[in-house]
Amino acid sequence: MSNLLVFPILIPLCTAVLLIFLKEKVQLQRFISIVSALLNIAIAIVLVSRIRADGIQTLHMGGWAPPYGIVFVGDMFAALLVLTAAVTSFGILLYSFGGIETEREKAYYYVFFNFLFVGVYGSFLTGDIFNLFVFFEVLLISSYALISLGGTRLQLRESLKYLLINIVSSTLFVAAVAYLYAAAGTLNMAHLSQRVAEAGQGGVLGVIAVLFLIVFSIKAGLFLFFWLPESYSAPPSAVRALFGALLTKVGLYAVLRTFTLIFIQDPGVTHTWIAWMAAGAMILGGLGAVAYNDIPRILNYNVVISVGFVAFGLAAANGDSLNGAVFYLLHDMLSKGLLFILGGMVITIGGTDRLKDMGGLIKRYPLIGWMFFTLALAIVGIPPLSGFAGKVLLIRGGLDAGMLTLSLIGLGSSFLVLYSLIKIFRLAFWGDEPEGERSRVNLKGAAAVSAALLVLIILMGTQAEWVYSYVSQAGDVLAHPELYIEAVMKE
C-alpha cells in the first residue's frame, strides 16, 4: 500500500506528457485532465484512510534502506495537504474551462497545470531535502509558464519580477542544501534531524538554519513579499486562483516541516524570527488589503495575511498552535481557491477589476453575491464556518506560549480581512449599477463549482470535531518529530 505514495506524482506527470501531443484538441485535454484530477482525489482519500489506520507510510525507491536512496513519506500532515490540494485544484480546473481563453488553452495550459502539481504533490511527499528542491523547481518552472501565458504587457513585466525573486531564492536554496550536506553528511530529512541533534544547532548549522528560513519564507510570501501582490495580479483569474490557493502553501509546508523536524534545537533564534515575520505579514498584508480598491490586489494581500497566520502557529510551537496551523492551512487552501474564483467572476460580470466602477451586481447575480459574503465570514473566522476552529486553536496556542502581542495582531488582522472583503461585497454588489448597457454573462458552470467548494468549507466548519480528529494526528507528528524519524529510519 505504501506504493500509493508515488501515484499522486506519477498521475499528473503522465497526464502532462500525454497532453503535450494533444495541443489542438482542447476538449480532449479537458476530459483527460478531469479524469486525472479525480484519480488523484480518490488516491488521496485512500492514502489518508490508510495513514489513519496504520500510521505513517514510507516508500524507499529501489529498495535502498534509509538514509540512502530516494524516500517518500506520507504522514497525516502531508496526506491532508495532498487531498486538500487535489480537491482545490479540481475546482480550479473546472473553473478554467470558462476562465481561460481557447488560445491560451491551446498554448499548453493544461500541460503546465499538471506539471505544476507534480511539484506540489512531490514537495508534500518527499522525505529528502534535495528532492524537495527538485520538486520546488518543477513547480516554479510550470508557474513561470502559467504567469506569462498570453503575453500581455502586464504579464511580461510582472513575470520578470516573479522570475527574478524565485531565481534568487532557488540559488540560496541549492547553496543551503550543499552547506547542509557538507555539515551533516546526509540529505534524508529524518536522518538530518538525528545528525543536527547530535551536533547541536550552533555555529555553522545555526547559520544554515537561518538560510533555509529565509529561502522558504521568500517562497511562502512570508519574507520580502512585496513581489506577491503585483505578480499574482498579472495572469488570468484561473491562474491567480491556482497561485493564491496553493503556491504559497508549499513554501509554508517547507517552513513547517523543516522547523518542526530538522532545526528544532535552537527555537529561541529561528522561532523568534518566524514570529517577527508573521507579525509583519499580518500587519502589512492587512494594511495593503484595506488600502487598495481593485479586486486582485485586495485578494493578494489577503494571501499575505493568511501566510502570517500560519507562521504564527509555528512560532508558538505548542500542541494547540500546531494543530491550529494545520487546520487553518487546510481551510485556507480551499477558501483562497474559492475566493479567487469568485473574485474572477465578479471581475467578469462587472467588466472591470476596479471597485469604483462597479455596483448593483446583487440584482443580477444574487447567488454569487451571497456566496462571496458567506465566504468572507468563513475567512474571517465567524462560527460555525471553517475559519473559526483554526483561528481559535492558533490564538489559544499563542496565548499559552505567552505571545499576547502576536495573538492581538492576529485578531486585529482578522478585522482588516473583514473590512477588505466586505468592501468588495458592498461596492461591487450594492448600490446602483454604472450607466451603460450590461450584457448578462453565463457563469452557471463557475457558480456550480463555487457552490460545491463553499459547501465543503461550511462542512469543514460544522463538522470541525471530525476534521480535528485527523488534524490532531497531523499535529502530533509536527509536535513529536520522533514519530516521523522512527517511521522513516525503522528499516
Buried (B, 14 or more C-beta within 10 A) or exposed (E): EBEBBBBBBEBBBBBBEBBEEBBEEBEEBBEBBBEBBEBBBEBBBBBBEBBEEEBBBBBBEEEEEBBEEBBBBBBBBBBBBBBBBBBBBBBBBBBBBBBBEEEBBBBBBBBBBBBBBBBBBBBBBBBBBBBBBBBBBBBBBBBBBBBBBBEEEEBEEBBEBBBEBBEEBBEBBBEBBEBBBEBBEBBBBBBBBBBBBEBEBEEBBBEBBBBBBBBBBBBBBBBBBEBBBBBBBBBBBBBBBBBBBBBBBBBBBBBBBBBBBBBBBBBEBBBEBBBBBBBBBBBBBBBBBBEBBBBBBBBBBBBBBBBBBBBBBBBBBBBBBBBBBBBBBBBBBBBBBBBBBBBBBBBBBBBBBBBEBBBBBBEBBEEBBBBBBBBBBBBBBBBEBBBBBBBBBBBBBBBBBEBEEBBEBBBEBBEBBBEBBBBBBEBBBBEEBBEEEBEEBEBEEBBEBBEBBBEBBBBBBBEBEEBBEBBBBBBBBBBEBEBBBEBBBEE
